Amino acid sequence: MVVEVLDPLTGVRGALVIDRLVGGIAAGGLRVQPGVDRGHLAELAAAMTRKQAAYGIEVGGAKAGLDMPADHPQRPAVLRRFLAALRPLIEARWSVGPDVNTSMVELEALGRDLGLPSLKICVGRARGLDDAEFLRRYALFDEPLDGWTINQLRGPAAVKAALEAALAHLGAPIAGARVAVQGAGTMGGGAARLIAAAGARVVAWADDRRCLVDPAGLDVDDLLARRVDGRLPAGGAEAPPAAVLGAECDALVLAAIARGLSADQAASLRCRVIVEAANLALDDAAARAVEDAGVLVIPDVLASAGGSLAVEALYAAAPSSGADIIAHVERRVAAVVTPLLLAAARARAPVRALVRQPPPREGVHG
């Protein structure tokens, strides 16, 4: 299902693609990005379906986007009109999340302005929770945890848990592991923070302008405190952004963009594990090249599912605190990734080949 929207006052074009409904609903983020079109959104929506299917979450995949710069002068009004146009689907079918150049805080504020109790309200309704109880649980996303909110940590928590499972499979603890991180935005920053807190050394960290390098381990907390708009501060030993891909390390976390590493760059890898924290971080050709190079890959459908698993916790785990939500995410990742690693080793196959496939499509009418 594709719904295209033309903003009547600015001419900005937007679209929502629902790949499929599962259990009556679909979930996926809303991005603001120049050039985004229905073809790319369809690819991302399908990836959302696969991600949730990998964990047996009974929710389909969706993705929405507005083709405009992030700093568009009428951004709030355009976003508000887009959400208003899609209100019937938000109330019954589409669980809206943040994506490139959007945040849940911004989107929920616009939703409240439209009179919507939450942009994720369809999840509670589809699972039999009354609105008040769902909203009580959903409010746990705003709880602080070690200076961050649960909403900020729910995605990175899955990345950290997937990395920990992969390293354990190779006989190495996360404490003391050398990790390189591509991306310093919401996912990359949170992942670096959780990985460092678990005792790993972040030895290389890149944004779209620079790669900071320190074999002894970067001061992640200091860099996060001085980060601006998802970019790392200048200073110290710097290299071009692509240097992170060849960093000597135990694991490389791809948390920046789709296709963050090409097949041609696989030969330069000096790591044992790649964790795809960004959606579609490796295309099929790159994934095959990396695996042929002997590098273990934890695919995006497993490593980037923290947001979906956190929402699952709201109706499947009856959480009483934000920490319960993060614990649910980490347990679910470990319970799925660890057996898959063992099965893949026995079958001498890549992990992605054994990931559970999506269920058949349901109708999107009604």
N, C-alpha and C positions, 0 to 999 in steps of 0.2 A: 504494500500500500504506500503510495506516494502522495503527499499533499504539498502543493507548491503555493507560496504566498507572495504576492507582490505588494509591498508597502505602498499605500495610496499617496502618501505625502512626500516620500523621498525616492521612490523607485527602487529601493533595495529589494533584492529577491532573496527568498528563503525557502526552505523545504524541510519537511519531516518525512523520513523513510522508516516504515515499520517493516522489518524483515519478516517477522512472523509473530503471532500471538501464541503464548504458551500459558495455560491456566488463565486465559482470558486477557492477559496484559503483556506489555513489552516495556523494556527499560533501555534508556540510553541518553547520552548527554546532548546538550545544545552548545554549539560552538559559534564563535564570531571570527570569520577568517576570509580574507579576500580570495576570490576564485573558487570557493567551495561550491560544489555542484551536486546534483542528485546522484550522479554516478559514483563519486567518492563516498557520499553519505550511504549509499546502498552497500558498498564494500565494508564500511565501518559498522553498519547495522548488522550485517551478516556475521562480522567478527564478534559483536556483542552476543548474538545468539549462540555462537560456538562457545564463548566464554562461560555463559551461564549453564549451557548443556554439560560442559566439562565437569561441573560440580553437582549436576542434577538439580539445579535451581529451576523451579517451574515458572520461568519468566522468559519471554522472547526478547529479541534484540531490536533496537531502534537507534536512530541517530538523526539529529536535526542541525541545521546550520543557516547562518545569515551571511550572505556575500557582501561584507563591508569591512572596512578597517576597524580595528579594536578601538581606536580613538575617534570614531565617527562622532561629529558634533551633536547628533540627535540620537545617539546610541540608546539611552534609557527609553525614549519614546518608541523607537523602532522595536526594541525587545518587548516592550509592553504590548504593542499592537500585535506582534507575532504570537505571543502567548494567548492574547485574547482571541485571536482567530482560531487557535487550536484548543480552546478551553474545553469543548465537549470531549475531545480525546484525552486531555489531561485528567478530567474527572473520572473517566471510565476505563481508559486503555493504556495511556502513555505515562510512565514514571519518568519524570524529567530529572536529569542530573547535570552537573557542570562538565565542561569540556574545554577545548582550547579557547583561551581569552574570556572565559566566564567563570563565575564562582557561584556556589550554592547560596551564599549570603545574598548576593545581588539578585539572583533569580527568584529566591523565595520572597524577597522584599517586593518585587514586582508582582508576584503571584498574590500576595496578601493585598496589594493595592487593587487587584482585580476581584477581591473577595473570595479567593481560593484558600481553603484551610492549609493546604500544602501542595506543592507540585508533585509529591509522591503519594497523594491521598488514594490513588487507585489501588496501590499495593495493599493497604489495610482493608479497603472495601472488598477486594477480590479474595482476601484471606479470612474474611469474617470478623474483623475487628471493627468495633464502632469507632467513629472518627476521634472521639475524645481519648480513647485508650491508645490508638495509633499515634496520635499527636504527642501524648505523654512519653511514649517510648522514643519517638523520633526526636524529641527535644534532647535526648541523651547525646545526640551527635554534637551538641554545642558544649558539652561538658569539657572542662580543661583536664589535660593529663600531661604532667611534666612540661608545662608551658605551651603546649599545643592543644588543639581541640580534637575530639574524636573524628570530626569531619575531615580534618587535615591528615590524620594518621590512618584512616581506614584503608585507603589504597596502598600506601607504603607498607602497612603491616603485612599484606599478602606478599609483597616483594621480599621483605626480610625473611618471612617464613619459608618461601620457596627457595631462597638462597641458602638458608640454614639446612633445609632438607637435601639440597643438591650437594653441599659440602659434606654433610654427614654420610651421604651415599658414597662419596669418594674417600671417606675415612678421615676427614679433616673437620675440626670444630670451627665454628664461626669466630670464636675468640682468637685473635691473632692472625686471621686471614687477611690477605691483601686484596682490596677491592677497588676497582675503577668504576666511576659513575659517569655516564653521558647524560647530561640534563641537570639543570639546577632549579627547575620550576617546582610546581606543587608535588609531583611524583618524585622527581629526582632529589629535591631538597629533603622531603620527608624520609625517603629511603636512605639517603646518606646519614641522616640523623639517627634512625633506628639501627642501622648497620653499625655505626660507630658506637652507639650505646651498648650494643651487644658484644663489643670488644674487638671488632674488626678494625683494620687500618685502611682508611680511604687514601690510597697512594696517588690517585689521579682523578681529577674531577673537571669536567668540561661543560661549558655552555656554548652558545653560538658564536662567541667572540674569542674565547681563550680556554686553554687547558692548564690548570694548576697541578703541579707535580711535586711530590715529596715522598721518597721511598720510606721514610720513617713514619709517615702518616700525617695528613693535613689536620689542622685544627677545625673540625667541622662546625662546632658551635660558634666559633669566632666568624667563620665565613658566612654562616647563616645569618648571624646578627648584622653583618655588613652587606648582605645580598640586597640588590635593588631590582625590582621587576623581573625576578627569576634569573638574574645574571650575577655572576660571582665578582667580587671586588678584584681590582688589579693588585699586583704585588707578588713577591716571591718568585719562584721558578715557574716561568710561563712557557707554553708551547702553543702551536696552532690547535684549534678544537679537535681536529681529526687525530691528534696524537694520543688521545684517550683510547682509541681503538687498538693501538699497538703497545699499550702499557704492559709492563711485566707485572702480572698479578695472578691471583688464584681465580678471581671471578670478575666479569665485566657486566655491569648493569646498564642496559639500554633503556633510558627513561626520558628520552627527548622527543623524538619524532618518528613517524612511520618511515620505514626504510632507512633506519639510522646507520646501517652498515651494509655495504654492497657485497656481492659475490667476489668481486675483484679484491676487496679488502680483507677477505678471510685469510689469505696467506700471511698477512702481517700480524695476526693474533698471537698473543703470548699469554693466554689464559687457559684455564681448564674448564671453566663454566661460563656460559652466557645466560643471563636472566633477562627475558623480554618484558620489561616493565611498561613500555609504551605499546599501544595498540599497533599491530602490524610492523613492529620494529624490524623484523626480517621478512623479506618476501620469500617465495618458495625457492628461488635460485640461491639466494644468500643463505637460507637455512641449510640447503643441501651442501653448499660449499663449506659452511662452518662445521657441519657434522662430518663431512668427509675429511676435514682437518683434524678430527679426533676431539673436538670440543663438545662437551655436553650442553645441550640447549634446553632450558625450561621455557616453553613457548608462552606467548602473551595470554593465551586463553586460560592458563593456570596462574601466571605471576601477576596479571593485572586485574584480577577478579575481586580485589578487596572491597571496592565500592559495592558490588553486587552482593557479596557475602555479608557485608555489614547490614544492608537492607534486609537480607534474609534473616539475620539475627533478630530483627524487630518483631517478626511474627513466628519464627521457629524456635527461638531461644528464650523468649520472655525476659529480656535483660532488665536488671535493676540499676545498673550503672554503666557509664561509658566504658569502663575497663572490661565489663562483660562482653561488650561488642567486639573490642579488639581481641579478646581471648577467643571468641567464637571464630573470627577470621583466621587466626593463627592455627587453631585446632583443625578447622576444615581444610586449610591448605596442606598441613602436614598429613592429614588422613588420606588425602587424594594423591598428593605428589609422591610421597614415599613409596606406596605400592606400585605406582606407575613406573618409577625409576627401576624398581626390581624387575617388573615385568618386561620393561624395555631391554634391560640387560640380558635377561633370559632369552628374549626373542631376537637379540642383536638388531634391534630396530630403534629408530629415534622415538623419543617420548611422544612427539606430536602425532605419530602414526597410531598410537594406542589411546588417544584421548576420546572420550565418549562423544558420539555424534549427536547433532540436534534432532529433536523429534519432528514428526511431520507438522506442516503448517496447519493452523486452525484458521477459520474464517475471520475476517476483520470487520464484519458487519454487526450491527446491533448495538 
